Amino acid sequence: METLQLLVAEYPHYAALILIVGKVIGAIAFLPGTPLTLLAGATFGVWYGTLISLVGNIVGATFAFLIARYVMRGYVAKHLLSKYKKLETYEEKFFKEGMKTVLLLRLIPLFPFNALNYLLGVTRVSTRDYMIGTSIGIIPGTFAFVYFGESLAMLSPINIALAVIAIAGLVLIGKKFKI
């Protein structure tokens, strides 16, 4: 960890760019983004780590959405949509209230981030509504996970507990809205 901290201190812009590119590639390649989000918090702190993670998440999510919509539509519909049947019940909501529906789905860290990127690409939600809903909806969860990463690096039991409570709170919001 010390070596990583030294690299970040000496080359912060390159380290941030590497994290952003890693998050973009991870979103497209269906790799879990949580480890890089935690790493962003541990190395850059909560504010810069959140900004870096948001940029990577939004760009990666948008690329994955566009790939699903224009390149892999049939494959995604056949192989992923069958695993997430509940999403089909949202089709009318995506058409009428796309931004609000995407925002609520993104707010809750229960839905797999990368799967949702691709799945939403084959729905009737507009690209504009998807991007706005995703960009706003992922802020609380990203902040909570980055904060968790920073708390783990600081080895602060109180901050770790607060981060876990924040993440659990987002899950409870999902249950309240029955999403």
Disulfide bonds with the S-S distance in Angstrom:
none
